[in-house]
């Protein structure tokens, strides 16, 4: 009898091992403030942009046309970690010297902790911007983290010596951070610092191309002769647009008429002499090759170690970044130039290759997809939808609208309190709070400050979002349907301020 029991236990162990071997690894590559114009495989990118490894990833996967992951660093990351929209994330807040922030892990549990408890080995390498508690030992088995909220004095060190915590041990590390992150990720893929018997999840958070956008020395001047066209709406007037755009105007006309950066600080890579628009665009783009080289090395390591076929690879960024469009030099605003991220998903052993998906998706959808593919269950409602049907058949008619938002530095119940009481904070860094929805290639933006109104854009015929159609009678029926869809999404995702959207 004892021998029989041992035999059964052995069979169960083998079955469990076999099941684990089928659970995919996840390599989640996350850039920072990256416009789709800086990625060669995206339509609208400058013709001189060279990103061969990211482009190759798209050739071996599915490139999403539109991903709306967050309006700035912290909410984008918080959403991906929880699977919930910012208005549904409780206990999180900004505290102390920027970017100081905090959350209660009991009230705000993260998905990686559940993955860890359910058989995955979890790791995070690179930038952290979600509370001083980065979760090592709770959410992450292995972590090499540049914790900006914990060290405000080092929070601007995107391209220089960084204060890091390596599995709970703090040290200062020199070198070009993007290259460091890549090397540490390669070590992890090759089996260092992980239990090789388990499937793994690695969130690689590059700090590039965030300002001050300092390229690696080997890439300086790569695009010095590149021609940079000036966006159509870099200067006013902007008919039909909210007044805050003019207040946020980031560019002035130089003596030769070419745009030059208005005062914006070193975060934009500026010197005492105002930077020309074309020079700034070239500088930002020269930060991308370090990431692109990293992508190539990571894919090569997966193939060398025999893990490529069983690894889901995702390339994206926390949000976009306006490269002069609408007069901006920032993220935050609801326009595609500011908000929309590149998103490429690749696993050739399971999903088709060289495809483009026109559906618009958000950060909660990515979280839901990770859970679906790994079989991990979480004990709270996730707001996203599993994207596996789109990955399997990218031209699938997607019946769901895509909701995204800008709630500034507020989360959870605080969001509703701010909006419903018309509190003092009706904008964040100059951009009013808003809800936005994309459906059938039209975008509706509803500002929540009580005076900036609404915007409607036809993303098919006006991808640059130059003409606001909200006042045109021919679109009245569509506007009504979009408002109804937005309200439905707010109610579905438990937004306490749903009644404020009429």
Long-range contacts (C-beta under 8 A, 24 or more apart in sequence): 17-197, 20-119, 20-197, 20-198, 20-199, 21-199, 21-310, 22-310, 23-119, 23-120, 23-199, 23-374, 23-375, 24-199, 24-310, 24-311, 24-312, 24-347, 24-350, 24-373, 24-374, 25-199, 25-200, 25-201, 25-202, 25-307, 25-310, 25-311, 25-312, 26-200, 26-201, 26-202, 26-311, 26-312, 26-314, 26-370, 26-373, 26-374, 27-189, 27-202, 27-204, 27-298, 27-302, 27-311, 27-312, 27-313, 27-314, 28-201, 28-202, 28-203, 28-204, 28-314, 28-370, 29-204, 29-206, 29-291, 29-294, 29-295, 29-298, 29-313, 29-314, 29-315, 29-316, 30-126, 30-203, 30-204, 30-205, 30-206, 30-316, 30-317, 30-318, 31-206, 31-208, 31-209, 31-291, 31-315, 31-316, 31-317, 31-318, 31-342, 32-73, 32-127, 32-158, 32-205, 32-206, 32-207, 32-208, 32-209, 32-210, 32-317, 32-318, 33-209, 33-210, 33-211, 33-317, 33-318, 33-319, 33-320, 33-321, 33-331, 34-209, 34-288, 34-317, 34-320, 34-321, 34-341, 34-342, 35-320, 35-321, 35-322, 35-323, 35-337, 36-320, 36-340, 36-341, 36-342, 37-323, 38-209, 38-284, 38-285, 38-288, 39-288, 39-342, 41-344, 42-342, 44-463, 46-226, 46-228, 46-281, 46-285, 48-223, 48-226, 48-227, 49-285, 49-288, 50-222, 50-289, 50-292, 51-288, 51-289, 51-292, 52-292, 52-296, 53-292, 53-293, 53-295, 53-296, 53-299, 54-291, 54-292, 54-295, 54-315, 54-342, 54-344, 56-296, 56-299, 57-295, 57-299, 57-313, 57-315, 57-344, 57-346, 58-344, 58-346, 58-354, 59-353, 59-354, 60-346, 60-348, 60-353, 60-354, 61-313, 61-344, 61-345, 61-346, 61-347, 61-348, 61-351, 61-353, 61-355, 62-344, 62-345, 62-346, 62-351, 62-352, 62-355, 62-356, 62-357, 62-390, 62-391, 62-394, 63-342, 63-343, 63-344, 63-355, 63-356, 63-357, 64-343, 64-344, 64-345, 64-356, 64-357, 64-359, 64-361, 65-356, 65-357, 65-358, 65-359, 65-360, 66-336, 66-340, 66-358, 66-359, 66-360, 66-361, 66-402, 66-438, 66-459, 67-316, 67-340, 67-341, 67-342, 67-343, 67-360, 67-361, 67-362, 67-366, 68-339, 68-340, 68-341, 68-360, 68-361, 68-362, 68-363, 68-402, 68-404, 68-436, 68-438, 69-316, 69-317, 69-318, 69-319, 69-341, 69-343, 69-362, 69-363, 69-366, 70-318, 70-319, 70-363, 70-404, 71-319, 71-331, 71-332, 71-339, 71-404, 71-405, 71-406, 71-407, 71-431, 72-318, 72-319, 72-331, 72-332, 72-428, 72-429, 73-99, 73-127, 73-129, 73-318, 73-319, 74-99, 74-101, 74-129, 74-130, 74-409, 75-407, 75-411, 76-318, 76-319, 76-363, 77-128, 77-129, 77-130, 77-205, 77-318, 78-103, 78-130, 78-411, 79-362, 79-363, 79-364, 79-367, 80-363, 80-366, 80-367, 81-110, 81-111, 81-112, 81-130, 81-139, 81-367, 82-108, 82-109, 82-110, 82-111, 82-367, 82-380, 82-382, 83-111, 83-364, 83-367, 83-368, 83-371, 83-378, 83-382, 83-383, 83-384, 84-364, 84-380, 84-381, 84-382, 84-383, 84-493, 85-364, 85-383, 85-403, 85-405, 85-493, 85-495, 86-405, 86-407, 86-410, 86-411, 86-412, 86-415, 87-405, 87-407, 87-411, 87-412, 87-415, 87-416, 87-493, 87-494, 87-495, 87-496, 87-497, 88-383, 88-412, 88-493, 88-494, 88-495, 89-411, 89-412, 90-411, 90-412, 90-413, 91-411, 91-412, 92-130, 92-131, 92-411, 92-412, 93-409, 93-410, 93-411, 93-414, 94-409, 96-152, 97-152, 98-152, 98-155, 99-129, 99-148, 99-149, 99-152, 99-155, 100-132, 100-149, 100-152, 101-129, 101-130, 101-131, 101-132, 101-149, 102-131, 102-132, 102-133, 102-149, 103-130, 103-131, 103-133, 105-133, 105-135, 105-138, 109-378, 109-380, 110-135, 110-139, 111-367, 111-370, 111-371, 111-376, 111-378, 112-139, 112-140, 112-201, 112-203, 113-138, 113-139, 114-376, 114-377, 114-378, 114-379, 115-201, 115-374, 115-376, 116-140, 116-141, 118-374, 118-375, 118-376, 118-377, 119-198, 119-199, 120-198, 120-199, 120-200, 120-201, 120-374, 120-376, 121-194, 121-195, 121-198, 121-199, 121-200, 121-201, 122-200, 122-201, 122-202, 123-188, 123-193, 123-194, 123-200, 123-201, 123-202, 123-203, 124-202, 124-203, 124-205, 125-181, 125-184, 125-185, 125-188, 125-202, 125-203, 125-204, 125-205, 126-177, 126-181, 126-204, 126-205, 126-206, 126-207, 127-205, 127-206, 127-207, 128-205, 134-165, 136-165, 136-167, 136-168, 137-168, 141-194, 141-195, 142-167, 142-188, 142-193, 142-194, 143-167, 143-168, 144-181, 144-184, 146-177, 146-207, 156-212, 156-266, 156-267, 158-207, 158-208, 158-210, 158-211, 158-212, 158-214, 159-207, 159-208, 159-212, 159-214, 160-214, 167-193, 176-216, 176-290, 177-206, 177-207, 177-208, 178-206, 178-207, 178-208, 178-216, 178-287, 178-290, 178-291, 178-294, 179-216, 179-290, 179-294, 181-205, 181-206, 181-294, 182-290, 182-293, 182-294, 182-297, 182-298, 185-294, 185-298, 186-297, 186-298, 186-301, 189-298, 189-301, 189-302, 189-305, 189-307, 190-301, 190-304, 190-305, 191-305, 199-310, 199-374, 201-370, 201-374, 204-298, 206-291, 206-294, 208-287, 208-288, 208-290, 208-291, 209-284, 209-285, 209-287, 209-288, 209-291, 209-321, 211-266, 211-267, 211-268, 211-269, 212-266, 212-267, 212-268, 212-269, 212-270, 213-268, 213-269, 213-280, 213-283, 213-284, 213-286, 213-287, 214-269, 214-287, 215-283, 215-286, 215-287, 215-289, 215-290, 216-287, 216-289, 216-290, 219-286, 219-287, 219-289, 219-290, 220-286, 221-286, 222-285, 222-286, 222-289, 223-282, 223-285, 223-286, 224-282, 226-278, 226-282, 226-285, 227-278, 228-277, 228-278, 228-281, 228-282, 230-258, 230-259, 230-277, 230-324, 231-323, 231-324, 231-325, 231-326, 231-337, 231-464, 232-464, 232-466, 233-325, 233-326, 233-327, 233-464, 233-466, 234-259, 234-277, 234-324, 234-325, 234-326, 234-327, 235-259, 235-327, 236-327, 238-326, 238-327, 239-468, 240-455, 240-467, 240-468, 240-470, 240-471, 241-326, 241-455, 241-468, 242-432, 242-447, 242-452, 242-453, 242-455, 243-452, 244-427, 244-430, 244-431, 244-432, 244-452, 245-326, 245-327, 245-328, 245-333, 246-327, 247-430, 248-327, 248-328, 248-330, 248-333, 248-430, 248-431, 249-327, 250-324, 250-327, 250-328, 250-329, 250-330, 251-277, 251-324, 251-327, 251-329, 259-324, 261-329, 264-329, 268-329, 277-324, 280-329, 281-323, 281-324, 284-321, 284-323, 308-349, 309-348, 309-349, 310-349, 311-347, 312-345, 312-346, 312-347, 312-350, 312-373, 313-345, 313-346, 313-347, 314-343, 314-344, 314-345, 314-346, 314-366, 315-342, 315-343, 315-344, 315-346, 316-341, 316-342, 316-343, 316-344, 316-366, 317-341, 317-342, 325-464, 326-465, 330-429, 332-406, 332-428, 332-429, 332-430, 332-431, 333-406, 333-431, 334-404, 334-406, 334-434, 334-436, 334-443, 334-445, 334-455, 335-465, 336-459, 336-463, 336-465, 337-464, 337-465, 339-404, 345-387, 345-391, 347-391, 350-391, 351-391, 351-392, 352-392, 352-393, 352-394, 355-394, 355-395, 356-394, 357-390, 357-391, 357-394, 357-395, 358-395, 358-441, 359-390, 359-396, 359-398, 359-402, 360-402, 360-438, 361-387, 361-390, 361-402, 362-402, 362-403, 362-404, 364-493, 381-494, 383-492, 383-493, 401-437, 401-438, 401-439, 401-485, 401-486, 401-489, 402-437, 402-438, 402-439, 403-435, 403-436, 403-437, 403-486, 403-489, 403-490, 403-493, 404-436, 404-437, 404-438, 405-433, 405-434, 405-435, 405-436, 406-431, 406-432, 406-433, 406-434, 406-436, 407-433, 408-433, 413-496, 415-495, 415-496, 415-497, 416-495, 416-496, 416-497, 419-448, 419-497, 419-500, 420-496, 420-497, 420-499, 420-500, 422-450, 426-450, 435-486, 435-490, 435-501, 437-482, 437-485, 437-486, 437-489, 439-481, 439-482, 439-485, 442-478, 442-482, 444-479, 444-482, 444-483, 444-486, 446-483, 446-486, 446-501, 448-497, 448-500, 448-501, 454-479, 456-482
